[in-house]
Each structure stands twice: as C-alpha cells, then as structure tokens.
Amino acid sequence: MKVLIIEDEQITADDLASCIKEVRPNFSIVKQLPSVNTAITFLNKNPTIDLIFSDIQLTDGLSFEIFKAVEVNVPVIFCTAYDEYALNAFEANGIAYLLKPFSEETIEKVIEKYEKLTQFKSNKLSKLLQVMEQTSQPKPNTSILVYQGEKIIPLPIKDIALLNHRAGKVELITFNKQHFTAIESLDYFDKLNLPYLFRANRQCLVNRKAIKNAEKYFNRKLVLNLNIPFEEQIIISKEKTPLFLNWLVKI
C-alpha cells in the first residue's frame, strides 16, 4: 500500500510516518512533501498512490489547492489542528478528518475506515464518496446577500469578477462593473473552494473569466491584467506562480 504524506512540519511528518508504520507495517511511505507546489509536481509525475495523508494549512497555501490543480482519484485523510475546513475536505476526496495531535489509536481508526472503503469495487467507492459529500455536510451557498441602500440583493458568486480586501472591508466588483461591500471576509470566499476563484494574494481573489492575461514581473513573479477596470496591480508571488498557471489552464 503506497502512502503519500503532505506536511510542512518535518517533526510532525516523521511522527505521522512512524505511527502509520507502527499500525500497518506493510504500508510503504512513498514520499513526505512539505508544500502545495511540491505536491503538485510530485502527483503530476507519480499518480500511482493508494492513500494520501495531508495537512491543510501549508507554508504556501491550503492543500485543497493541490486537488484543484491535479486530478487525484485516491482517498485523502486530512490532518489538521483546526476543524473549520471539514466541508472542503469532503469535497476533495476526503474520507476522514484527523485532528492534531494524533495518536496510534486515531491513526488506526482512520486506516480501518480506509480499508473498509477499499473493499468496495472502484465504482462503488466512487458512489460512496459522492454520498458522503452530499449527506455529511451542507452544500456551500452559491449566492450571497449584498446591500444597496435599503435594498437587499442576492448576488451569485460566479458573477463576481474580483474580491479585494482594502481598509478592513471586502469590495466586490462584478462583471457588469457594479461595486458592493461584502459582509463576509475574504477567507470566507476562499474556504468555499470554488474552482473558478483563485487566491492571488492576501488582498485579492480573482475570477478566471476576469483575467485577460498575465505578464512576467520582477523576481519570477507575475502581474495580472484584467478585463474589468481595476487600478491596483495584482501580483502573483513566485511561490504561487506554478499553482496559478496550473489553475489557469484547467479552469
């Protein structure tokens, strides 16, 4: 059984590998990877993995970004110190949500769950994962409420071209150039894990349809050109550039 570990803290990754080997000596730890970018590179070249243990908050982003960029058809056990990402986990082939600190006992339980699932044929496992996604957690909203004077307007999120955090508020710009202020935080929209929105940096989430092109910038960064009016530069860091380019061609 080939296992991949995605964890940015070396001590935690080693401890997890040790626990897995202790409860299942026949499992092979193929690789321990520390970041979103290294995981994308590895999975693009090494698709034959049976099970993934993945932390959620990595040094260069959330691990859910990996599963946007690479098609992964194996179960994922998410390991985290936080429980607010449960919905996203079930949307990314997650079969278990393991809260840190873990132990051999908790590792044993999630592996037992994995082994029970693998007793099904491939098509049955796929259907089971779909049922888990549909029944275990509510679906995220596809619209939000925005306020314009005395009016309360339901705004489809897919109609938002850009979300920009500035002066403590999140400004929404739609494709028809309307401007609204969101009650929700930028992290709220990021955690929806919508495939057409990309977290360009700490200030901006951008819709794929709003991107005209990207240009090379200083130190292997990218700057985005949009097809909507926006005066500020949107910079993609060199660490996020591979992830962005993968996302850009797949959406």
Protein Blocks (a to p, Z undefined) as FASTA:
>chain_A
ZZddddfblklmmmmmmmmmmmmmmbccfbacfbfklmmmmmmmmmccfbdcddfbdfkb
cfklmmmmpccfbdcddddfbfklmmmmmmnopabdcdddddfklmmmmmmmmmmmmmpc
fklmmmmmmmmmmmmpccddfbdcddehjbccdddfklpmbdcdeehiacdddfkopacd
dfbdfklmmmnopakbccfblmbccdfklpmbdcddehhiacdddfbdcfbdcdddfklm
mmmmmmmmmZZ
